[in-house]
């Protein structure tokens, strides 16, 4: 049975036949270990003389952004990460200076450590990180983890965190923006709640569902609800919905649109699988990625991986998945051209393609611990979902 949360984010199928072991993850940060994998080219180019300093950042109980902010406060240097790692895990990742010069000396705090590993001729970018390696302990599960063998049969869905996890609202806000319903977008940001929200959060969100309460309850909104406070402040001062949305940082506004695209992608993948489409092997006329991540048409004999459209204003209709995608867009009352937003052009999105199946390598399991590596942009929680088949993903620690 598919959990309700999965359905809310567009996932309506399991692609493996494994019955699931149940259990929980993240009972402690030590249960969830993540380490970045950088390209062999970058590893070989590291030197110990000069250039842009590269560091290994190890952390727990703090997310990447807060760790980098702390380093800036303590050392006065801004470092750039290749990917974001959350707080509920032990993580290792690569960060790089944006300026040439002498490296910081190695140092550590209670939550993180920073170690210089060399220099590169030009700053690292996201494309230099090719994936992540995971080592995850699953607690309170049945003892047949080693029976899971379908690592190559997992669909490449977007994971729960893409949509807000406990409060799956990001894609709904994105859809409201695409439909130019800025009032609805504001309402969702301020008052959307879920069964997993705390009692205090639900109570304040209920108050904010009435516009008359904005000024009255502004000081009651917790400081951690920083986006809500930004939107409220604009609404109280100017009473303009589009202006309130525009006050949100651009990266987050773009993320709302991307979250809705992710929802459409999840639905498309679910629907194509349910209709019997082969999503694990490319066919003639399919669009594929090669092993370098370059997109192109299927060529027999080449090592390619099937891709599905990621809908935007440049949506490519000529794939065998247009039947499912067009049907979903019609039900959603959205068209590809809606992704070009004249009123807010800076968040428009042309779309693209995303791999249909997860590329998993270096897989192993022992007792209740599983290890695997995933290519960049793939979600460990989606693979774990197929292994555990949780009845309630949030309770299970997803």
C-alpha positions in Angstrom: 0.0 0.0 0.0 1.3 3.4 -1.0 1.5 5.9 2.0 -0.6 9.0 1.7 2.5 11.2 1.9 3.9 9.5 -1.2 0.7 10.2 -3.1 0.8 13.9 -2.1 4.2 14.2 -3.8 3.3 12.3 -7.0 4.6 8.8 -6.2 2.0 6.1 -6.6 4.0 2.9 -7.3 6.8 0.7 -6.0 9.1 -0.5 -8.8 10.6 -3.5 -6.9 8.9 -6.7 -5.8 10.7 -6.8 -2.5 8.2 -7.0 0.4 10.1 -4.5 2.6 11.8 -4.8 6.0 10.1 -1.9 7.8 12.1 -0.2 10.5 13.3 3.3 11.2 16.3 5.5 10.1 18.0 8.4 11.7 17.4 7.4 15.3 20.8 9.1 15.8 23.1 11.1 13.4 25.5 8.2 13.6 23.0 5.9 11.8 23.1 8.0 8.6 26.6 8.6 7.0 27.1 10.5 3.8 30.3 11.2 2.0 30.7 13.1 -1.3 32.5 11.6 -4.3 34.4 14.0 -6.5 35.6 13.2 -10.0 38.9 11.4 -10.6 40.1 14.4 -12.6 39.7 16.7 -9.6 41.3 14.2 -7.3 44.4 13.9 -9.6 44.6 17.7 -10.0 44.9 18.5 -6.3 48.3 20.0 -5.5 50.0 21.3 -2.3 51.5 24.5 -3.5 49.0 27.1 -4.8 45.6 28.0 -6.2 42.2 27.8 -4.7 42.2 25.9 -1.3 40.0 22.8 -1.1 38.8 21.5 2.2 37.0 18.4 3.6 34.2 19.5 5.9 33.0 16.9 8.3 30.0 17.6 10.4 27.0 16.4 12.4 23.9 18.1 14.0 24.4 21.1 11.7 23.5 21.7 8.1 25.9 22.8 5.4 24.7 26.4 5.2 24.9 27.0 8.9 28.4 25.4 9.1 29.7 27.6 6.3 28.2 30.7 8.0 29.9 29.7 11.2 33.3 29.4 9.4 32.8 32.8 7.9 32.0 34.3 11.3 35.0 32.6 13.0 37.6 32.9 10.2 36.3 35.6 7.8 36.5 33.4 4.7 33.6 32.4 2.5 33.7 28.8 1.3 31.4 27.3 -1.4 30.0 23.8 -1.2 29.3 21.4 -4.1 26.1 20.1 -2.5 23.9 20.6 0.6 23.9 18.1 3.5 21.4 18.2 6.3 21.9 18.2 10.0 20.4 14.7 10.9 23.5 12.8 9.6 27.2 12.5 9.8 28.5 14.0 6.6 31.8 14.5 4.7 31.8 17.0 1.8 34.2 19.2 -0.2 34.2 22.9 0.1 36.4 25.4 -1.8 37.6 29.0 -1.4 36.6 31.5 -4.1 39.9 33.3 -3.8 43.5 32.2 -4.3 45.7 32.4 -1.3 47.0 30.6 1.8 44.7 28.0 3.2 43.1 28.1 6.6 44.7 26.0 9.3 42.8 22.9 10.1 40.3 23.5 13.0 37.3 21.9 14.6 34.3 22.8 16.7 31.8 20.6 18.6 29.7 20.2 15.4 32.2 20.3 12.5 35.8 20.1 11.4 37.6 21.6 8.4 40.7 20.0 6.9 42.7 21.4 4.0 43.4 18.7 1.4 45.2 20.8 -1.3 44.7 23.4 -4.0 43.2 23.4 -7.5 43.8 25.7 -10.4 40.2 26.9 -10.6 37.4 26.8 -8.0 35.4 23.6 -7.7 31.8 23.6 -9.1 28.8 21.3 -8.6 29.7 19.3 -11.7 32.9 18.2 -10.0 30.9 16.2 -7.4 29.7 13.0 -9.2 27.8 11.4 -6.4 27.5 10.5 -2.7 28.3 7.3 -0.8 25.9 6.3 2.0 26.2 4.0 4.9 22.8 3.7 6.7 21.7 1.7 9.7 18.0 0.7 9.8 16.7 0.1 13.3 13.7 -2.0 14.4 13.5 -3.8 11.0 13.1 -7.5 10.0 16.3 -9.4 9.4 16.1 -10.0 5.6 17.9 -6.8 4.4 20.4 -9.0 2.5 17.6 -10.4 0.4 17.1 -7.0 -1.4 18.8 -7.4 -4.8 16.9 -5.0 -7.0 19.2 -2.0 -6.8 19.0 -1.6 -10.6 15.1 -1.5 -10.5 14.5 1.7 -8.5 12.8 4.6 -10.2 14.5 8.0 -9.9 11.8 9.8 -8.0 12.4 13.1 -6.2 12.5 12.5 -2.5 10.4 13.8 0.4 12.7 16.7 1.3 12.1 18.2 -2.2 8.6 19.0 -1.1 9.0 20.0 2.5 8.9 16.5 4.1 6.7 17.0 7.2 4.9 19.9 5.4 4.7 19.0 1.7 3.8 22.4 0.4 6.6 23.6 -1.8 5.2 22.2 -5.0 1.7 23.7 -4.2 3.2 27.1 -3.8 5.0 26.6 -7.1 1.8 25.7 -8.9 0.0 28.7 -7.5 2.8 31.0 -8.8 2.6 29.3 -12.2 -1.2 30.0 -12.3 -0.5 33.6 -11.3 -2.6 33.1 -8.2 -0.3 35.0 -5.9 -2.9 35.3 -3.1 -3.1 31.5 -3.0 0.7 31.3 -2.9 0.8 33.6 0.1 -2.0 31.7 1.9 -0.1 28.4 1.4 3.1 29.8 2.7 1.4 31.2 5.8 -1.4 28.8 6.7 -0.8 25.3 5.0 -0.3 22.7 7.7 -0.1 18.9 8.0 -0.7 16.2 10.6 3.1 16.3 11.3 3.2 20.0 12.2 3.7 20.8 15.9 0.6 22.0 17.8 2.1 25.4 18.2 2.9 25.8 14.5 -0.6 24.6 13.5 -2.2 27.1 15.9 -0.3 30.1 14.5 -1.0 28.9 10.9 -4.7 28.7 11.7 -4.6 32.3 12.9 -2.7 33.4 9.8 -5.4 31.9 7.5 -7.4 35.1 8.3 -5.8 38.2 6.7 -7.2 40.3 9.5 -4.8 38.6 11.9 -1.6 39.4 10.1 -0.6 42.4 12.1 -2.1 41.1 15.4 -0.1 37.9 15.4 3.1 38.9 13.6 5.1 38.9 16.8 3.8 35.5 17.7 5.4 33.9 14.6 8.5 31.9 15.7 11.8 33.3 14.5 12.6 30.0 12.6 9.6 30.7 10.4 11.7 33.3 8.6 10.0 33.1 5.2 6.6 33.5 6.8 7.8 36.6 8.6 9.2 38.1 5.4 5.9 37.5 3.6 3.8 38.8 6.6 5.9 42.0 6.9 5.3 42.8 3.2 1.6 42.1 3.4 1.2 44.2 6.6 3.2 47.1 5.0 2.0 47.0 1.4 -0.9 44.5 1.1 0.3 43.4 -2.3 0.5 39.6 -2.9 3.0 39.6 -5.7 5.2 42.0 -3.9 5.1 39.7 -0.8 6.2 36.7 -3.0 9.0 38.8 -4.6 10.4 39.6 -1.1 11.3 35.9 -0.7 14.9 35.1 -1.7 15.2 34.3 -5.4 16.7 30.9 -4.9 13.7 29.8 -2.8 11.2 31.2 -5.3 12.9 29.2 -8.1 12.9 26.2 -5.8 9.1 26.4 -5.5 8.8 26.2 -9.3 11.3 23.3 -9.4 9.3 21.5 -6.7 6.2 21.6 -8.8 8.2 20.4 -11.8 9.5 17.5 -9.5 5.9 16.7 -8.6 4.9 16.5 -12.4 8.0 14.3 -13.0 7.1 11.9 -10.1 3.6 11.6 -11.4 4.9 11.0 -15.0 7.3 8.3 -13.8 4.5 6.7 -11.7 2.0 6.7 -14.6 4.5 5.4 -17.2 5.5 2.6 -14.9 1.8 1.7 -14.2 1.1 1.7 -17.9 3.8 -0.9 -18.4 6.5 1.3 -20.0 10.1 -0.1 -19.7 11.9 2.6 -17.7 15.1 0.6 -17.1 16.2 0.2 -20.7 16.4 2.8 -23.5 14.7 2.2 -26.8 14.9 3.6 -30.3 14.0 7.4 -30.4 14.4 7.7 -26.6 16.3 10.6 -25.1 19.2 9.5 -23.0 22.2 10.6 -20.9 25.6 9.1 -21.7 28.1 8.2 -19.0 29.4 11.9 -19.1 25.9 13.2 -18.4 25.5 14.5 -22.0 22.0 14.4 -23.3 21.2 12.9 -26.8 19.1 10.4 -28.7 19.4 6.7 -28.1 22.2 5.0 -30.0 22.4 1.2 -30.0 25.5 -0.2 -28.4 26.4 2.9 -26.4 26.3 3.1 -22.6 23.2 5.3 -22.1 20.5 5.8 -19.5 16.9 6.6 -20.3 15.7 10.1 -19.5 12.2 11.6 -19.0 11.2 15.2 -19.7 11.3 17.6 -16.8 8.5 19.9 -17.9 9.1 23.6 -18.5 8.3 26.1 -21.2 10.6 24.3 -23.7 8.9 20.9 -23.1 10.0 18.3 -25.7 6.9 16.4 -26.7 8.5 13.8 -29.0 9.0 11.0 -26.5 7.0 7.9 -25.7 6.0 9.5 -22.4 4.1 12.4 -23.9 0.8 10.5 -23.5 1.2 10.3 -19.7 2.7 13.8 -19.3 0.0 15.5 -21.4 -2.7 13.8 -19.5 -1.2 14.9 -16.2 -0.8 18.5 -17.3 -4.4 18.6 -18.5 -5.6 17.3 -15.1 -3.4 19.8 -13.3 -4.7 22.6 -15.6 -1.2 23.6 -16.5 0.5 24.0 -19.9 4.2 24.1 -20.7 4.0 27.8 -21.6 2.8 28.6 -18.1 6.4 28.0 -17.0 7.4 31.3 -18.6 6.1 33.8 -16.1 5.8 37.3 -17.5 4.9 38.7 -14.1 8.0 37.2 -12.4 10.4 36.2 -15.3 13.3 35.5 -13.0 11.7 32.3 -11.8 10.7 31.0 -15.3 12.0 27.6 -16.2 12.6 26.0 -19.6 12.7 22.4 -18.1 14.9 19.7 -19.4 15.4 16.0 -18.7 16.1 13.7 -15.8 17.2 10.1 -15.6 14.3 7.6 -15.2 16.1 5.1 -13.0 18.5 5.4 -10.1 22.1 4.6 -10.9 23.3 2.7 -7.8 26.8 1.3 -7.4 29.1 -0.1 -4.7 26.0 -1.7 -3.0 26.4 -4.0 0.0 24.5 -4.9 3.1 25.3 -6.6 6.4 22.8 -7.3 9.2 20.8 -4.1 9.4 23.3 -1.8 7.7 23.2 -0.9 3.9 25.9 0.8 1.9 25.6 2.2 -1.6 26.7 5.1 -3.9 24.3 7.2 -6.0 25.0 9.6 -8.8 24.6 13.3 -8.1 20.9 14.5 -7.7 19.6 11.1 -6.7 17.8 10.6 -3.4 18.9 7.9 -0.9 15.5 8.0 0.7 13.9 6.8 -2.6 16.2 3.7 -2.5 15.4 3.2 1.2 11.7 3.5 0.4 11.9 0.5 -1.8 14.0 -1.5 0.8 11.8 -0.6 3.8 8.3 0.0 2.3 7.4 2.2 5.3 3.7 2.6 6.2 4.5 6.1 7.5 7.6 7.6 6.0 7.8 10.5 8.5 7.5 8.2 11.5 10.1 6.0 9.9 12.6 8.9 9.8 12.4 9.9 6.1 
